[in-house]
Amino acid sequence: MKINRWIVVLLGVVALATSVAALCRACDRRVVESECSEVYRRYKDRDDLSVAFVKDYRIGDSIIVDVTTITAKDSASWEQLLREMNVNEIIIRKQSALMQKGLRGFHMYYCAKNHPDVRVIPNEKTDCSFVVSSPADRALYMFDIECKEQSQAILYEKIKEIIQKKQK
């Protein structure tokens, strides 16, 4: 009986170790730099910005997009980043006023894929990026979309996120 017990324990340990290894492998979603967006590679080395890339980010149940985020470390860097993205000066001033009042808001636009400074008007089937800027977070979120419907789902999720942060 003791031998059977040791075999069961050994098999249990092996099964547990295999499960843990499989779980770690499934959760480890590192992306090599060559798979990152061109925007990520362009801004990643700047000291005044924090840049991240998320491959296959899930929005709701059915939308998966790649996202590049650029976060400015201070308000001066934020305004400079907005100017680099060709954001209108009126919008920059309005976003600064929102931040000073402690209010949350956002600005959004469509741009050419990997060129957040080039505005586009998307058609039904498009290969562009949907950019959402959040002055309170000093962050730009660039979602690589394939159609306009994806941007509507993204906008819905970002509005929910902004409202939840505002209530905290």
N, C-alpha and C positions, 0 to 999 in steps of 0.2 A: 503493500500500500504506500510506503514512503516513496518508492521509486515513481509510482504513478503521480503522486502529489508533486514531486520535483519536476516531472515532465510537464504537468499542467502549469505550474508556476513559470517554468522556462518558456513554454509556448506563450503564456500571457505576457511576459516581459518582451519577448520578440515581437508579438503583435502590437504592444504599446509603443515600442521603439519605432516600428515600421509606420504606425499611424502618426506619430509625432514628426518623423522625417517627411512623410507625405504632406502633412499640414504645413510644415515650415516651407517646403518647396512650393506649395500652392500660394502661400502668402507672400513669399519673397518675389516681388515684382519689380526688380531693378531694370532700368532701361539704360542701354549703352548710349553714349553721347551721339553716335551716328543716327539713332532712332529719334532723338529729340528734335524739336522744331528748330528751324533756322533762326527764329526770333530768340529762342533760349540761348543758342550758341552765340548770337550777336551781343546779348546783354549780360551773360553769366559772369563775366570777369570785372564788371564795374563795382567799385567799392561802395557807391552811394545807393545801390539797388540790391535787392534780394530776388533771385530769379529761380523759378521751379517749373518743372514740366511733368505733367501727369498723362500717361498714355492710357487710353481706354477708360476715361472717367465716365461713370454711369450717371445719367440724369433720368430720374424716374425709373420706370420698368423697362423701357425699350430703346432708349437713346444712349449711345456710347460715342464719345468724342474725345479728341486729344485737347488738352488745355495747357497753355503757358501762362504763368502768372508772373507779373513784375510788381514788386512792392518797393516803394521808395522809403528810405530810412528817415527822412525828415521832410518838412514842408517845402523847403527850397528845392530839394531833389524831385519832389512830387510835381511841382510846377514846371520844372525843367523837362521832366519826362513827358508831361502833357503837351508842352510846346514841341518836343521832338515828334510826337504823334500827330502833329498838326491840328490839335484841338483849338477851337476858336477862343480868343482871349476873353470874350464875354462869358463863356462857359467856365473857363479857368477862374475868373473872378467870382462867379456864382458858387462854384465848388468851394473856394476859399471861405466865402461868407458862411456857407453851410457848416464847414468845419469849425469856424470860430464860434458859431452859435451852438455847437454840439449836436447838430442835426445830422441825420443820415439821409443820404440820397444816392443817386447814381446817374451816369451818363452812358449811353450806348450808341454804337454805330457798327456798320459793316465795313470790312477792309479786305484788300487783296490778301490772299493766303501768304503768310510770312512777311507781309508788309503792312504793319499796323498804322503806318503814316499815310497810306494810300486808300482813300475812301472809294467804295463801290456801291452800286445799287444792285442788290441781288435779284435774280430772276427765279423762276420756279425751281429749276435744278441748277444749283450753283456750287462752286467749290471755293468758298471764301472763309473768312473768320468773322465771328460775331464778338465784338469787344464790349465788355462792361467795365466801366471805371467806378471805383468806390472811393470817394474822397475821405471818408471816415477811416478806411483801412489803408489809404494811400496805395491802392492796388489796382492794377489792370488785369483783367481776366480775358484771355484770348482763346475762344472756343473754335476749333476747326470744324466747320459744319459742312454738310453736303446738300442741305435744302433749308428753305426758310422756316419750315415747320419746326425744325430742331431749335432755332433761335427763340421761338415762342415758348417752348418747354424750358429752355435755359432761363429766359427772362422770368417766367413764373417761379422757378426755383430760387433765383437770386432775390426776387422781391420777398419771398417767404423768409429767406435768410436775413435780409435787412430788417424786416419787421420783428423777427425773433430777437435779433441783437438789440434793437431799439427798446424792446420791452424789458430787457435784463437790467 
